[in-house]
Amino acid sequence: MKIKSINILMGFLLAVTMGSCSKWDDYKRYTENGETLYPGKLDSAKVLSGRLRVKITGLLPADPKITKCKITWNDGRDSVFFDINKSGKIDTLSKIITVTEGLQNFKIQTYDEKGNVSVLTTTSGTAYGPKYESGLINRPVGNAELLSNGNVRITWGIFDTTTGAVGTWVKYTKSTNSVDSVFVPISESETLLANFKSGTSLTLRTQYRPNKTTIDDFYSAKQTVNVMYDVTASYFVNFGVDFQNSDGGNNRWQTPAGWITTADVRNTGNDIGGLDAGNWLPYKALSMEAGWGLPAIDNGKIYQRFTLPAGKYVFVVTAGDCSSGGTKYITVAQGNELPDINNVSSSAITYKSIDKLTDNRLDFELSASTQVSLGLQAKLPDNGTFLKVYQVKLLYSAP
């Protein structure tokens, strides 16, 4: 009985051993013609972004057997298969592929002339397109103004420079009727455009690069920007520099011609005031002053009134020295007079406190032809408070 059991066991082990040997020998059918040598794989693969395309780069090893390369993406649904001409040394692969917008995953393999394929290389990258460009914005223009010398000065507004914007292309018509296009780097805060043709506008388009290695530039939609024109002389009279006197006064204190002044502004005696011709000033200045023997000004106003067409405006007031005390406003209001100073915040189109020794700019927009009053107003106690203004200017652009 024991001998029979041993024979059965030996037979089982022999069968298992023979079966195993048969599977182990299977490899021989793959090496009947010699050992298979796989072609070298792509190394250091990178994907450079483009507009609805990418550039795939990498290093091809010094393997003379490499004859072709295959790149697959979109979960294997899309691919390109192309020839490789090896030099016998390490070469650079550079292949541009048209793809859809968004993140793409790529599989890359090399082939030899016998169809043997390399180990897989994988990489990923992003293609940009219309969806990305639809979210791009133009660099804002703080102000575009035609200067007296025929040049346009663009002052650029605040802009997030981390968005990939590299600069803005500005297209404009010159006085010779030729069209010029100027690239303005994102680092430039002010731009001068020479020989601008009056009555024309600017066209802007901001250029973006989503990353440093992108192979294409991207652009915001075109934007038309109207240029501000100096229309001061068309509406104001006696606007400086060096304001003219009216019939009242011929010493330091005078009254500005063409300006409406309230009685408390004319507080220097004989119903004179509103213009200071002190010889220490660089120019005669529109003035309100209280103290040093002059009475307080409770609701002072110096202004002009006229009708303006619809459009965008900038009222510029060049201030000289002004005291820290008192309330002093630049005001634009609808109607034929400025509101009382206590009602400015609720009644004016716009207003701001005067900053001394600078150009004070007040932007406003009219949707229709409107009668307006523009000027200065103040409430000054009689303890040495004052304001001085050397010039006013009105800029306009069509709606």
C-alpha positions in Angstrom: 0.0 0.0 0.0 2.8 2.4 0.9 4.6 1.6 -2.4 1.5 2.4 -4.4 1.0 5.8 -2.7 4.6 6.7 -3.4 4.2 5.9 -7.1 1.1 8.0 -7.3 2.9 11.0 -5.7 5.9 10.7 -8.0 3.6 10.6 -11.0 1.9 13.8 -9.9 5.1 15.6 -9.4 6.5 14.5 -12.8 3.3 15.8 -14.5 3.5 19.1 -12.8 7.2 19.5 -13.6 6.6 18.7 -17.3 3.8 21.2 -17.5 5.9 23.9 -15.9 8.7 23.2 -18.3 6.4 23.5 -21.3 5.3 27.1 -20.2 8.9 28.1 -19.4 9.9 27.1 -22.9 7.3 29.4 -24.5 9.8 32.3 -24.7 11.8 30.4 -27.3 9.3 31.1 -30.0 9.9 34.9 -29.6 13.7 34.5 -29.9 14.0 32.0 -32.7 15.6 34.7 -34.9 17.8 36.1 -32.1 17.2 38.4 -29.1 14.8 41.4 -29.7 16.4 44.8 -29.2 13.9 47.6 -28.4 14.6 51.1 -29.9 15.5 53.8 -27.4 12.7 55.9 -26.0 12.2 59.7 -26.0 13.8 61.4 -23.0 13.1 64.8 -21.3 9.8 65.2 -23.1 8.1 68.6 -22.8 4.8 70.2 -24.1 4.9 73.8 -25.2 1.5 75.5 -25.3 0.0 77.1 -28.4 -3.3 78.2 -29.9 -5.2 75.0 -30.7 -1.8 73.3 -31.0 1.2 72.2 -29.0 4.8 71.6 -29.7 6.2 68.4 -28.2 10.0 68.4 -27.7 12.4 65.8 -26.3 15.8 64.1 -26.7 16.1 61.1 -29.0 19.0 58.8 -27.9 21.9 57.9 -30.2 20.2 54.8 -31.5 20.5 54.3 -35.2 17.6 51.8 -35.2 15.0 54.5 -34.6 13.1 55.3 -37.8 9.7 56.4 -36.7 7.8 58.0 -33.8 4.2 57.8 -32.8 2.4 60.3 -30.5 -1.1 59.4 -29.2 -3.6 61.5 -27.3 -7.3 61.9 -26.6 -7.3 58.5 -24.9 -5.9 56.9 -28.0 -8.4 58.3 -30.4 -6.0 60.7 -32.0 -2.4 60.0 -33.1 0.4 61.0 -35.5 3.0 58.7 -37.0 6.0 60.2 -38.6 9.5 59.4 -39.8 12.7 60.1 -37.8 16.0 60.7 -39.5 18.7 59.8 -37.0 22.1 61.4 -37.2 23.8 58.7 -35.1 24.0 60.9 -32.1 21.6 62.4 -29.6 19.0 64.4 -31.6 16.2 66.8 -30.6 12.6 66.0 -31.4 10.3 68.9 -32.2 6.8 68.2 -33.4 3.8 70.6 -33.6 0.4 68.9 -33.3 -3.0 70.3 -33.8 -5.2 69.6 -30.8 -8.4 70.8 -29.1 -8.4 73.4 -26.4 -7.6 72.2 -22.9 -5.3 69.8 -21.0 -4.0 66.9 -23.1 -2.1 63.8 -22.1 0.4 62.3 -24.6 1.9 58.9 -25.1 5.1 58.8 -27.2 6.9 55.7 -28.6 9.7 55.2 -31.1 9.9 52.4 -33.7 12.6 50.7 -35.7 12.3 49.4 -39.3 11.1 46.0 -38.0 8.2 47.5 -36.1 9.7 47.0 -32.7 8.5 49.7 -30.3 10.2 51.5 -27.4 9.2 51.8 -23.8 6.4 54.3 -23.4 7.1 58.0 -22.6 4.2 60.1 -21.2 3.8 63.8 -20.8 1.0 66.4 -20.7 0.3 70.0 -21.6 -2.3 72.6 -22.3 -3.5 74.1 -25.6 -5.3 77.4 -25.5 -8.0 78.8 -27.9 -11.2 80.8 -28.2 -12.4 80.0 -24.8 -9.2 81.3 -23.2 -9.2 84.4 -25.4 -12.8 85.2 -24.6 -11.7 86.0 -21.0 -8.9 88.3 -21.9 -9.4 92.0 -21.3 -7.6 95.1 -22.6 -5.3 97.1 -20.5 -7.5 100.0 -19.2 -6.8 103.6 -20.3 -6.8 106.1 -17.5 -6.8 109.0 -19.9 -6.0 109.6 -23.6 -5.6 113.3 -24.4 -4.7 115.3 -27.5 -1.9 117.8 -26.6 -1.4 121.2 -28.2 1.7 119.8 -30.1 -0.5 117.3 -32.0 0.6 114.3 -30.0 -1.7 112.1 -27.9 -0.7 111.2 -24.4 -2.1 107.9 -23.0 -2.0 107.5 -19.3 -2.6 103.8 -18.5 -4.8 102.7 -15.7 -4.2 100.1 -13.0 -3.8 96.6 -14.4 -3.0 93.1 -13.0 0.3 92.2 -14.6 0.2 88.6 -13.4 -2.4 87.7 -16.0 0.1 87.0 -18.7 -0.3 90.3 -20.5 3.0 91.4 -22.1 1.8 94.7 -23.8 -0.8 96.4 -25.8 -0.9 97.2 -29.5 -2.2 100.7 -30.2 -3.4 101.5 -33.7 -4.1 105.1 -34.7 -4.3 107.5 -37.7 -1.6 110.0 -38.1 -2.0 113.6 -39.4 -0.7 112.3 -42.8 -3.7 109.9 -43.0 -1.3 106.9 -42.7 -2.1 104.3 -40.0 0.5 103.4 -37.4 0.6 100.6 -34.9 2.7 100.9 -31.8 3.5 98.2 -29.3 3.4 99.4 -25.6 5.1 97.1 -23.1 3.2 96.4 -20.0 5.9 98.1 -17.9 5.2 101.5 -19.6 2.8 103.7 -17.6 2.5 106.6 -20.1 2.7 106.6 -23.9 3.1 109.4 -26.4 1.7 108.9 -30.0 3.2 111.4 -32.5 1.3 113.4 -35.1 -2.2 112.2 -34.2 -5.0 113.1 -36.6 -7.6 115.2 -34.8 -11.1 113.7 -34.8 -10.0 110.1 -35.0 -9.9 107.4 -32.2 -7.5 104.7 -31.0 -7.8 100.9 -31.4 -6.4 98.8 -28.6 -5.6 95.1 -28.4 -3.7 93.6 -25.5 -1.3 90.8 -26.1 -1.0 87.8 -23.7 1.4 84.9 -23.2 -0.2 82.4 -20.8 3.3 81.0 -19.9 6.9 81.8 -20.7 7.3 78.9 -23.2 4.1 79.3 -25.2 4.7 79.2 -29.0 1.8 81.5 -29.8 0.6 85.0 -28.7 -3.1 85.6 -27.7 -5.1 88.7 -27.9 -8.0 90.4 -26.2 -10.9 91.7 -28.4 -10.3 95.0 -30.2 -11.4 98.1 -28.3 -12.0 101.6 -29.6 -10.9 104.4 -27.3 -11.9 108.0 -27.9 -9.3 110.7 -27.4 -10.0 113.6 -25.1 -9.8 117.0 -26.8 -9.2 120.3 -25.2 -12.5 122.2 -25.6 -11.8 124.8 -22.9 -11.9 127.8 -25.2 -15.2 126.7 -26.7 -17.0 127.1 -23.4 -15.0 128.9 -20.8 -13.9 132.5 -20.9 -10.9 133.8 -19.0 -9.6 130.3 -18.0 -6.0 131.2 -17.1 -3.0 131.0 -17.0 -3.0 134.5 -15.6 -6.7 135.3 -15.2 -7.9 138.7 -16.4 -9.4 141.3 -14.1 -12.9 142.7 -14.5 -13.7 146.3 -13.9 -13.4 145.9 -10.2 -10.1 146.5 -8.4 -6.6 147.2 -9.7 -4.5 146.3 -6.7 -3.9 142.9 -5.1 -7.6 142.1 -4.8 -9.5 142.0 -8.0 -12.6 140.3 -9.5 -12.2 137.7 -12.3 -13.8 138.7 -15.6 -16.4 136.3 -17.0 -16.8 134.4 -13.7 -19.8 134.4 -11.5 -18.8 135.1 -7.9 -21.0 135.2 -4.8 -21.0 138.2 -2.5 -19.0 136.5 0.3 -16.2 135.8 -2.2 -16.1 139.5 -2.9 -15.1 140.2 0.7 -12.1 142.5 0.3 -14.0 145.8 0.2 -15.9 147.7 -2.4 -17.5 144.4 -3.6 -14.2 143.2 -4.9 -12.7 139.7 -4.6 -12.3 136.3 -6.2 -9.0 137.2 -7.9 -5.6 137.5 -6.2 -2.9 139.5 -8.0 -0.3 139.3 -5.3 3.2 139.8 -6.7 4.5 136.7 -4.9 2.2 134.5 -7.0 3.5 133.1 -10.3 0.2 134.2 -12.0 -3.0 135.9 -11.0 -5.1 133.2 -9.3 -8.8 132.6 -8.7 -9.0 133.1 -5.0 -11.1 132.7 -1.9 -9.5 133.9 1.4 -10.7 134.5 4.9 -8.7 135.9 7.9 -6.0 138.4 8.1 -8.7 141.0 8.3 -11.0 139.4 5.7 -14.4 138.0 6.9 -15.4 134.4 6.8 -16.8 132.8 3.6 -19.8 130.7 4.4 -21.0 129.6 1.0 -18.5 130.9 -1.6 -18.8 130.1 -5.3 -16.8 131.0 -8.4 -18.1 129.4 -11.5 -19.2 129.5 -15.1 -22.3 128.0 -16.8 -23.0 126.7 -20.3 -24.6 123.9 -22.2 -22.5 120.8 -23.1 -23.3 118.1 -25.6 -23.5 114.4 -24.6 -20.1 112.8 -24.1 -17.3 112.2 -21.6 -15.5 115.1 -19.9 -12.6 115.9 -17.6 -12.7 119.2 -15.7 -9.1 120.0 -14.7 -8.3 122.6 -12.1 -4.6 123.5 -11.5 -4.4 124.5 -7.8 -1.7 126.6 -6.2 -1.3 126.7 -2.4 -4.4 126.0 -0.3 -4.8 126.0 3.4 -5.5 122.9 5.4 -8.5 124.4 7.1 -11.9 125.0 5.7 -14.0 123.1 3.1 -13.0 123.5 -0.5 -14.6 121.8 -3.5 -14.3 121.5 -7.3 -17.9 120.9 -8.5 -19.8 120.0 -11.6 -23.6 120.5 -11.2 -26.6 120.4 -13.5 -28.4 123.8 -14.0 -27.4 127.4 -14.1 -25.7 127.6 -10.7 -23.7 125.6 -8.2 -25.6 124.1 -5.2 -25.0 125.5 -1.8 -22.0 123.9 -0.2 -24.1 122.0 2.4 -26.0 120.4 -0.5 -23.1 119.5 -2.8 -23.0 115.8 -1.9 -26.7 115.3 -2.8 -27.0 117.8 -5.7 -23.8 117.8 -7.7 -23.1 115.6 -10.8 -19.7 115.1 -9.2 -17.3 116.9 -6.9 -14.0 116.5 -5.0 -12.0 118.3 -2.4 -9.2 120.4 -3.8 -5.7 119.1 -3.5 -3.1 121.9 -3.4 -0.2 122.3 -5.9 -1.4 119.8 -8.4 -3.8 119.3 -11.3 -7.2 118.2 -9.9 -9.1 116.1 -12.4 -12.9 115.5 -12.2 -14.4 113.0 -14.6 -18.0 113.2 -15.6 -20.3 112.0 -18.4 -23.5 113.5 -19.9 -26.0 111.2 -21.7 -27.6 114.2 -23.4 -27.1 117.9 -24.1 -27.2 119.5 -20.6 -26.8 122.9 -19.0 -24.1 122.7 -16.4 -22.2 124.9 -13.9 -18.5 124.2 -13.3 -16.3 125.9 -10.7 -15.1 126.2 -7.2 -16.8 126.6 -3.9 -15.7 126.9 -0.3 -16.6 127.4 3.3 -13.7 129.2 5.0 -13.5 130.4 8.7 -11.8 133.7 9.3 -8.7 132.3 10.8 -6.4 132.2 7.8 -7.9 129.9 5.3 -7.7 130.2 1.5 -7.5 128.5 -1.9 -5.7 129.6 -5.1 -6.3 128.3 -8.6 -4.1 129.2 -11.6 -5.9 127.6 -14.5 -9.0 125.5 -15.5 -9.3 123.2 -18.5 -12.1 121.2 -20.0 -11.5 118.0 -22.0 -14.1 116.2 -24.1 -14.5 112.9 -26.0 -17.6 111.9 -28.0 -19.9 109.3 -26.5 
